[in-house]
Amino acid sequence: MKALFRIVGVCALLAGLLFAGQGAGYIDWPVQSFMIRHKEWIYYGFITAVVGLVLILAAPSKAPRTTLRNDDLDRRPRR
């Protein structure tokens, strides 16, 4: 699951940066693209990049969650 979140997040981040770059006119690839120099694609790209970043950061951690049981609480050293 973690790998899926990261792969989708990286793809969304890169696509968003491409959209924003095309919308701003910095990236003229492909030459005949409807997104080049259209301001709305800067905003769409920014939103897509932020969603990708959130997916990367929200990827579940690898460590399993542990809970303390009553037996564990009794074995802890007292201060």
VMD Tcl script that draws the C-alpha trace (Angstrom):
set ca {
  {0.00 0.00 0.00}
  {2.85 2.36 0.84}
  {4.47 1.81 -2.54}
  {1.17 2.43 -4.34}
  {0.64 5.74 -2.51}
  {4.16 6.85 -3.33}
  {4.03 5.83 -7.01}
  {0.68 7.55 -7.57}
  {1.89 10.56 -5.55}
  {5.09 10.95 -7.55}
  {3.19 10.60 -10.84}
  {0.66 13.23 -9.75}
  {3.42 15.55 -8.54}
  {5.33 15.29 -11.82}
  {2.17 15.67 -13.92}
  {1.16 18.72 -11.90}
  {4.55 20.33 -12.41}
  {4.31 19.61 -16.13}
  {0.81 21.12 -16.32}
  {1.90 24.23 -14.43}
  {5.02 24.59 -16.58}
  {3.01 24.31 -19.77}
  {0.38 26.72 -18.51}
  {3.05 29.27 -17.63}
  {4.72 28.84 -21.01}
  {8.01 27.48 -19.61}
  {7.54 24.04 -21.17}
  {6.61 24.06 -24.86}
  {6.30 20.31 -25.18}
  {4.52 19.01 -27.15}
  {4.55 21.87 -29.62}
  {0.81 21.62 -30.37}
  {-0.71 21.46 -26.88}
  {-3.90 23.15 -25.76}
  {-2.35 23.79 -22.33}
  {0.56 25.98 -23.41}
  {0.27 29.55 -22.14}
  {-3.20 29.12 -20.67}
  {-3.26 30.42 -17.10}
  {-5.89 28.01 -15.81}
  {-3.43 25.14 -16.31}
  {-1.06 26.76 -13.83}
  {-3.75 26.40 -11.18}
  {-4.76 22.89 -12.25}
  {-1.11 21.85 -12.17}
  {-0.55 23.37 -8.76}
  {-3.56 21.54 -7.33}
  {-2.46 18.25 -8.92}
  {1.07 18.67 -7.56}
  {-0.24 19.37 -4.05}
  {-2.44 16.26 -4.19}
  {0.60 14.24 -5.23}
  {2.64 15.66 -2.37}
  {-0.14 14.82 0.09}
  {-0.25 11.25 -1.22}
  {3.50 10.91 -0.80}
  {3.42 12.26 2.75}
  {0.28 10.32 3.70}
  {1.71 6.95 2.69}
  {1.18 4.54 5.57}
  {4.24 3.89 7.68}
  {5.88 0.49 7.53}
  {5.95 -0.06 11.29}
  {2.85 -1.80 12.64}
  {0.95 -0.10 15.39}
  {1.28 -1.71 18.78}
  {-0.97 -1.38 21.76}
  {-0.09 -1.84 25.39}
  {-1.91 -4.55 27.22}
  {-2.48 -4.64 30.95}
  {0.28 -7.27 31.30}
  {2.76 -4.91 29.64}
  {1.80 -2.10 31.98}
  {2.49 -4.27 35.03}
  {6.00 -5.18 33.80}
  {7.19 -1.62 33.28}
  {9.75 -0.44 35.79}
  {8.40 2.04 38.27}
  {10.13 5.36 38.91}
}
mol new
graphics top color blue
foreach p $ca { graphics top sphere $p radius 0.5 }
foreach p [lrange $ca 0 end-1] q [lrange $ca 1 end] { graphics top cylinder $p $q radius 0.2 }
display resetview
